[in-house]
Amino acid sequence: MKLKTLIYLLFVPFLFTNCNEKTKEDSIKANYLDFSKRDDQFTGGIKMIPITTPIGKFKVWTKTVGNNPKIKVLLLHGGPGLTHECFESFDGYFPQESIEYIYYDQLGSYYSDQPNDNQLWTTERFVEEVEQARKALKLDNTNFYLLGQSWGGILAMEYALKYQKNLKGLIISNMMASAPDYNKYAAEVLGPQMDPKILKQIQDIEKNNDFANPKYSELLFKYYYTEHILRKPLEEWPESITRAFKHLNPNVYVYMQGQSEFGITGNATLKNWDVKSRLKTLTVPTLTIGAKYDTMDPEHMKWISEEVQNGRFLFCPNGSHLSQYDDQKTYFPGIIKFLKDVDSGDFKKS
């Protein structure tokens, strides 16, 4: 065989494949903001999705940003009872990468229906809600990435443990796999880092069940939140975060998470939640995200990435619980790389 013929046979298919891939990427980029063929053009991407629950039907709010048939990221907010507003920083990073993402307020949260019935606030029911939303949004294992942050991380893990066959990728952001382990970290690591006098004031208020005392939130915001939730002075907190806190549904939050900010305590339903022993059954590509100053133990998040079968760990050295705001230079490039590696078939576990 002549050398020219050999070179042609070896390299032309490669070049043709690369050309095809580039054409697809260019097409995705060109059509990223084209709503003309979508059924939610009239509302600018917003859908009120019907959800069936044990006590009746309700609607949950979603908003899709962009078009990408290969990468669609459904965002699960924290709380429970917070809102999609905690993710608004994604607007500054995902569009330029042509990543489609979907804001979503879970049932009970501000933009969705807010029924007042505690039997709705279980992880099992929330998992089925996510599954119903997935079907309504036409997401499947060719394009569906689930990103859960804080409580959303609990929900993402629970969803994956039941429905990983529907996922293309899983992202667990700033959440441990065990409430008891989280409680231990809060008591043994985070608490002692505080000024003992401030910590005692907080603990006394909690001991007296005086959570309505304005001093409680004042102390937490000033001495705890600015260290471990979002590492900026309160006056520099993004408006989206202060708005999300204003929109918090305390009924859902307290019932599942409890009143205390030092772990999950009292009669909160998540107090004994733990899925550590089940993580090894997860085969879907998984990214776990931990931060140096987080309320969650970053070493535990690293362990999760090693426990699942195809995990990668992203460490945010300057971040806290809301690393999407206080360590964006690490957080977003890490997530974007994960999404693109999984999409291209180049994902390798760490």
C-alpha positions in Angstrom: 0.0 0.0 0.0 1.4 3.4 -0.9 2.2 5.8 1.9 -0.2 8.5 0.6 -3.0 6.0 0.5 -2.2 4.8 4.1 -2.2 8.4 5.4 -5.5 9.1 3.6 -7.1 6.0 5.1 -5.8 6.8 8.6 -6.5 10.5 8.9 -9.4 11.4 6.7 -12.0 9.6 8.9 -10.5 11.3 11.9 -10.7 14.8 10.3 -14.3 14.0 9.1 -15.3 13.1 12.6 -13.7 16.3 14.0 -15.5 18.4 11.4 -18.8 16.8 12.3 -18.3 17.5 16.0 -17.4 21.1 15.3 -20.4 21.5 13.1 -22.7 20.2 15.9 -21.0 22.5 18.5 -21.4 25.5 16.2 -25.1 24.6 15.6 -25.7 24.3 19.4 -24.0 27.7 20.0 -25.9 29.4 17.2 -29.3 28.1 18.4 -28.7 28.4 22.1 -31.1 31.3 22.6 -33.6 30.3 19.8 -37.0 29.8 21.4 -38.9 29.6 18.1 -39.3 25.8 18.2 -40.0 25.5 21.9 -43.4 25.2 23.6 -42.4 27.7 26.3 -41.5 30.6 24.0 -44.6 32.5 25.2 -43.4 32.5 28.8 -39.7 32.9 28.2 -38.9 29.4 29.3 -41.2 29.2 32.3 -43.4 26.2 32.9 -45.8 25.4 35.8 -45.5 21.7 35.9 -48.4 19.6 37.3 -47.3 17.3 40.1 -49.3 14.5 41.6 -48.9 13.9 45.3 -50.7 11.6 47.9 -53.0 14.5 48.8 -53.7 15.9 45.4 -52.3 17.8 42.4 -50.2 20.9 42.5 -47.8 22.8 40.3 -44.1 23.5 40.5 -42.3 26.4 38.8 -39.4 25.8 36.3 -37.5 28.0 33.9 -35.3 26.7 31.2 -32.4 28.8 30.0 -30.8 28.0 26.6 -31.0 25.1 24.2 -28.6 22.2 24.2 -29.8 18.7 23.2 -26.8 17.1 24.8 -26.4 18.9 28.1 -29.4 19.9 30.3 -28.8 20.6 33.9 -31.7 20.5 36.4 -30.9 22.6 39.5 -32.1 21.4 42.9 -31.9 24.2 45.5 -31.2 23.9 49.2 -33.2 24.6 52.3 -35.5 22.7 52.2 -37.9 25.5 51.4 -35.4 27.9 49.8 -35.6 28.8 46.1 -33.9 28.6 42.7 -32.6 32.2 43.4 -29.5 30.7 45.1 -28.4 29.6 41.6 -28.7 32.9 39.8 -24.9 33.2 39.5 -25.1 30.4 36.9 -26.3 33.1 34.5 -22.8 34.4 34.4 -21.1 31.2 33.4 -23.3 28.6 31.7 -24.7 30.6 28.7 -21.2 31.3 27.3 -20.6 27.6 27.3 -23.9 26.8 25.6 -25.0 24.7 28.6 -28.8 24.4 29.0 -29.9 24.7 32.6 -33.3 24.6 34.4 -34.2 26.6 37.4 -36.7 24.8 39.6 -38.6 25.7 42.8 -39.6 22.5 44.6 -43.1 22.1 45.9 -43.6 24.4 49.0 -41.0 26.9 47.7 -41.8 30.5 46.8 -42.5 30.4 43.0 -44.3 27.0 43.2 -47.5 26.0 45.0 -47.2 26.0 48.8 -49.6 23.6 50.3 -49.7 23.5 54.1 -49.5 19.8 54.9 -46.5 18.2 56.6 -47.1 14.8 55.1 -45.8 16.2 51.8 -42.3 17.0 53.2 -40.5 13.6 52.8 -37.5 12.8 50.7 -39.5 9.9 49.1 -42.2 12.3 47.8 -39.7 14.9 46.7 -37.9 12.2 44.7 -41.1 11.4 42.9 -41.7 15.1 42.3 -38.3 15.3 40.6 -39.1 12.3 38.4 -42.4 13.9 37.4 -40.6 17.1 36.5 -38.0 15.2 34.5 -40.7 13.6 32.4 -42.5 16.8 31.8 -39.2 18.5 30.8 -38.4 15.5 28.5 -35.0 14.9 30.1 -33.4 11.4 29.7 -30.0 9.7 30.0 -28.7 11.2 26.8 -28.8 14.7 28.2 -30.0 14.8 31.9 -27.6 16.1 34.5 -28.9 16.6 38.1 -27.1 19.2 40.3 -28.2 19.4 43.9 -26.7 21.9 46.4 -27.1 21.5 50.2 -30.6 19.9 50.8 -30.7 19.7 47.0 -27.7 17.4 47.3 -29.6 15.1 49.6 -32.5 15.0 47.1 -30.0 14.5 44.2 -28.5 11.5 46.0 -31.8 10.0 46.8 -33.0 10.5 43.2 -29.9 8.9 41.8 -30.2 5.9 44.2 -33.6 5.2 42.7 -33.5 6.5 39.2 -29.9 6.7 38.1 -30.8 4.9 34.8 -32.4 8.3 33.8 -29.2 10.3 34.4 -26.2 11.2 32.2 -24.4 12.8 35.2 -24.8 13.7 38.9 -23.4 16.7 40.8 -23.5 16.7 44.6 -22.6 20.2 45.7 -21.8 21.0 49.4 -23.6 18.1 51.0 -22.6 15.2 53.1 -24.2 11.7 52.8 -25.1 11.5 56.5 -27.0 13.9 58.8 -25.4 12.4 61.9 -21.9 12.9 60.4 -22.9 16.5 59.6 -24.1 17.0 63.2 -20.8 15.7 64.5 -18.8 18.0 62.2 -20.9 21.0 63.3 -20.4 20.2 67.0 -16.8 19.2 67.0 -15.2 21.3 64.2 -17.4 24.4 63.4 -18.7 25.3 66.8 -15.2 25.4 68.5 -14.0 27.7 65.7 -16.3 30.4 67.0 -15.6 32.9 69.7 -16.6 30.9 72.9 -18.7 33.9 74.2 -20.7 34.1 70.9 -21.1 30.4 70.7 -22.5 30.3 74.3 -25.0 33.0 73.4 -26.2 31.0 70.4 -26.4 27.8 72.4 -28.3 29.4 75.2 -30.9 30.7 72.8 -31.2 27.3 71.2 -31.4 25.6 74.7 -34.3 28.0 75.6 -36.0 27.3 72.3 -36.0 31.1 71.8 -35.5 31.0 68.0 -37.8 34.0 67.4 -35.3 36.1 69.3 -33.9 38.6 66.8 -30.5 38.2 68.5 -30.3 34.6 67.3 -30.4 35.5 63.6 -28.2 38.6 64.2 -25.5 36.5 65.8 -25.7 33.7 63.2 -25.5 36.1 60.2 -22.7 38.1 61.7 -20.5 35.4 63.1 -21.5 32.1 61.4 -23.0 32.8 58.0 -20.3 35.2 56.8 -17.7 32.5 57.7 -19.4 29.3 56.5 -22.4 30.1 54.3 -21.1 33.0 52.1 -17.7 34.5 52.9 -18.4 38.1 52.3 -19.6 40.9 54.6 -23.4 41.0 54.7 -23.5 44.3 52.9 -21.7 42.6 50.0 -24.0 39.6 49.7 -25.6 39.3 46.3 -29.2 40.5 46.1 -30.3 37.1 44.8 -29.2 35.4 48.1 -30.9 38.0 50.3 -34.0 37.6 48.2 -33.9 33.8 48.5 -33.7 34.1 52.3 -36.7 36.4 52.3 -38.6 33.8 50.2 -37.7 30.9 52.5 -40.7 28.8 53.5 -40.0 28.3 57.3 -42.7 25.6 57.6 -40.9 23.2 55.3 -37.4 24.2 56.5 -38.1 23.7 60.2 -40.1 20.5 59.7 -37.3 18.8 57.8 -34.1 20.6 58.9 -35.0 22.0 62.3 -34.5 25.4 64.0 -30.8 25.0 64.8 -28.1 26.0 62.3 -25.6 23.7 64.0 -26.7 20.5 62.5 -30.1 18.9 62.1 -31.6 18.6 65.5 -34.8 18.3 67.5 -37.7 16.5 65.8 -36.5 17.4 62.3 -37.3 14.6 59.9 -33.8 14.6 58.3 -32.1 14.1 61.7 -31.1 10.5 61.1 -30.9 10.6 57.3 -27.9 8.5 56.0 -27.2 6.9 52.7 -23.4 6.2 53.1 -23.8 2.4 52.8 -25.7 2.7 49.5 -23.4 5.1 47.6 -21.3 2.2 46.2 -24.3 1.2 44.0 -24.1 4.5 42.0 -22.5 3.9 38.6 -23.4 7.2 36.9 -20.6 9.7 36.5 -20.6 11.8 39.7 -19.0 15.1 40.7 -18.9 16.0 44.4 -18.0 19.5 45.5 -16.6 20.5 48.8 -15.2 23.8 50.2 -12.6 24.6 52.8 -14.9 26.8 54.9 -18.2 24.9 54.2 -20.7 24.0 56.9 -20.1 20.5 55.5 -16.9 18.5 55.9 -15.0 18.7 52.5 -13.1 15.4 53.4 -16.5 13.7 53.5 -17.4 15.0 50.1 -14.0 13.7 48.8 -14.9 10.3 50.4 -18.2 10.3 48.5 -16.4 10.7 45.2 -14.3 7.7 46.1 -17.2 5.6 47.3 -19.3 5.9 44.1 -18.1 3.9 41.2 -17.3 6.8 38.9 -16.6 9.8 41.0 -14.6 13.0 40.8 -14.0 15.5 43.5 -13.8 19.3 43.2 -12.3 21.2 46.1 -13.0 25.0 46.5 -10.1 26.4 48.5 -11.7 29.8 49.0 -15.3 28.7 49.2 -18.0 28.0 51.8 -21.5 26.6 51.6 -22.4 28.8 48.7 -19.2 28.2 46.7 -21.1 29.3 43.5 -20.7 32.8 44.9 -17.5 32.9 47.0 -15.2 30.7 44.9 -16.5 31.0 41.4 -13.1 30.7 39.9 -12.9 27.1 41.1 -16.6 26.1 41.2 -17.7 26.9 37.6 -14.7 25.7 35.7 -14.8 22.5 37.6 -18.5 21.9 36.9 -18.2 22.9 33.2 -15.2 20.5 32.7 -17.2 17.7 34.3 -20.2 18.3 32.0 -18.1 18.5 28.9 -16.0 15.5 29.8 -19.0 13.3 30.4 -20.7 14.6 27.2 -17.6 13.9 25.1 -16.9 10.5 26.7 -13.7 11.7 28.2 -14.8 11.5 31.8 -12.3 9.8 34.1 -12.8 9.4 37.8 -10.3 11.1 40.2 
